[in-house]
Amino acid sequence: MRFLHLADLHLGKRVNGFDMLDDQRSVLEQVVGFCSDRQVDAVVLAGDIYDVPQPPAAAVLLLDWFLTELASCGTRVLAVSGNHDSAERLDYAGRLLARQGVYLAGRFTGALTPVTLADAAGPVQFVLLPFVRAATVRHYLPDAGIHSYDQAVAAALATLPPADGVRRVLVAHQFVTAGAALPRAAGSESCALEVGTVEQVDAARFAGFCYVALGHIHRPQTVGGPTVRYAGSPLCYSLDECGAEKSVPLVTLDAAGAAGVELLPLKPRRAMRHLTGPLARLTDPAAVCDADDYIWATLTDDAPIPDAMARLRSAYPNAMKLDYAPRSAPAGAAPAAEAVRRRTFSELVVDFFRTAQSREPTQAELDALEQLREEVDACGR
């Protein structure tokens, strides 16, 4: 059994005001090519298919094109919702699409039913776990004693029928950790990456699966072992990722259930690059190359330059950001905004109390603000 593991497409996303739809179509065309060239049996989509719950029409049409292309070449699709998706919208026409080999799991409704595919060695069950919150699973399984996302995922997986030795693959979109080790974020995720939050799910919950195809974290990586993997986003969605190389895992399951992974490189239509230097040098025609790339420029000029962005975009039309790090600044100095961005929510709350009230926040205040933050974050999704 051979399948491609994708996640976090975020179709319809805009980065620093730039529409990424053409870039997204470019990488999806590469995926369709992989399916043909590598004789792929299935494509797994591990959540955040869209960037917003009500995606623009162009994003919906792009997904329609992608699914149609895969179905036309006999490649099955197994997809789950992410925290950015509308679970109900993703479930629309699900039973009709399943007849074409496109299996969508938008909502958790109380039990997980594997989708069974087969190869020469026998059946392979794909378990589709949509993005779940503790309250969602608790609604359907009120007796399970669920107070965290980890308990919610464990309770949802407990609804599976016995495997009876059949090879199983899990597709999920959650914030998965390996004990105290947090995944490395890419900078464009909307999830909390703090120790102690109720959103964390322990990778140990996935024992018994041949492979776990994860979405939610945009930087590709394994979690707790080689077969629990974040595919990462197919494109750079944050300037923090400038220069990052993207790929799609091609997973091969043998007859015994051992999973081999080959990373197939994705080539972006436009690279995302970080340039540093004086504006005159960066915009010198002799120095400009790959002018259509997405550019973050850090100017080392000692004083701000009028119309600097306009001048930069005359050389690089897709310049996304411009900031300054003057040569006269102390070594290692970072802009104040960057320093704040690197701080956790809890650290910022503590600083606020110290500055505004000259005291430390109580644990009750920290818990209340954390709960409020989670509610606001959930509403924004």
Protein Blocks (a to p, Z undefined) as FASTA:
>chain_A
ZZdddehklgoiaeehiafklmmmmmmmmmmmmmmmnopabdcdeejkbfbfbdcfklmm
mmmmmmmmmmmnopacdddddfkbcfklmmgoklmmmmnopacdfbcchiacddddddfk
bccdddddddddfklmmmmmmmnopabfklmmmmmmmmpccfklpacdddddddddehja
ccddehlacbdcdehiakbccfklmgoiabdcdehiabdcdehiakbccebjabdcbfkl
goiacddddddddfkopacddddddddfbdcdddeddfklmmmmklgghklbccddddfb
fbdcehklmmmmmmmmmbfbdcdddfkbcehiacfklmmmmpcfklmmmmmmmmmnopac
dfklmmmmmmmmmmmmmmmZZ
